[in-house]
Amino acid sequence: MDNNDKRPVVRVTVWIHGTSAKEVIKMIGLPTINHPFYRPFPGMIHIDDIVSELGETGHRFCVVAKALHGANAAKHPREHMYFFGWSGTLSEAARLQAGEELYEALVQLIEKYNNLPEKPRVKLTIMTHSHGGNVVLSMVRWDRMQKRIKRDLERQQQSHSDEESGEPDAQPLEQQQPQQHTQHRSLRRRASEPNPCRKRSKGAPLSAISPSQVCTLNRTNTTIHHNTTTPSNYNNNNNDDDDDNTNELDDSTPPTFVISKLVMLACPIMDEWKHHASHPMFARVYSLYSKSDYTQLLGSSGSVWLANRSFPDSSNLVQRDVDGVSLHISFSKHAFLSRLPGILAGLKQQQQQQQQQQAVA
């Protein structure tokens, strides 16, 4: 970080839920209960827009926001708190699709802050419960895809430029593999679709960005490219490093954006995603779990249903078994979330002390 950067810092918090309550109830054979507290809000939604619909305690995210803001208002200011909703279906394909939608939503959200008159530095904290963590980790795949598409477009443009200048191509254009079709696309929720939340009034401050502003944003600096590969088709090839020189490309080019802090609560750790936690997209990662929580081991990845509790060690990762938490759902309740900022501060201090001791040794 540049210490000479005098721009104001905006701390943005995004909460991402896990497998939906309706999905869990369906799995165990109980009748579905439609309650506003678990009402789905697809996409990136500001806390104020949810409150305007359902009241201060009418939705699960309202409870989350109240707990985090109450525990540390400076780190989690209410005016910059968002909820990202996805289907919550217990399947890898659903999480991949949600990861793509989250990736797009974050690009737009960050760009919106960057376009504010004060040009703030955005420090993004993402907090997840259960499989919401895997939704975030799957963004690494979409970021790699962006780099591949950008690289292919640059190669194609260079090839056309060489042809126009009369320089011979290494391979005739008609013999090269056809490039995948690309297109520019906004969020999946189109402007023509009804927004489940009311729009913010015209007098609202710019720093409080509503979901309607996010969804109707016209990109000026950042372009998301898409090919015709769908998340489910892309999932058929679990090796997302199959392209030539992909690792070299990933190491030499920075991610589209950086998440300052990723906090995963009771995330079922899948083999295909476990190494993504060390990706440069995530500056610092905290993974908290409980050995008494057996629901965390429910994974659902193709034919594999068992997950793990911990990630491979990484310099940007801190993972701990949390005492006093026995139920999976407890990680998203007010009692635990009100303690969470203090737990994270303690873990950060421990990590810094360990690093200092290692440096001295």
Order of alpha helices (4+ residues) and beta strands (2+ residues): beta-alpha-beta-alpha-alpha-beta-alpha-beta-alpha-alpha-beta-alpha-beta-alpha-alpha-beta-beta-beta-beta-beta-alpha-alpha
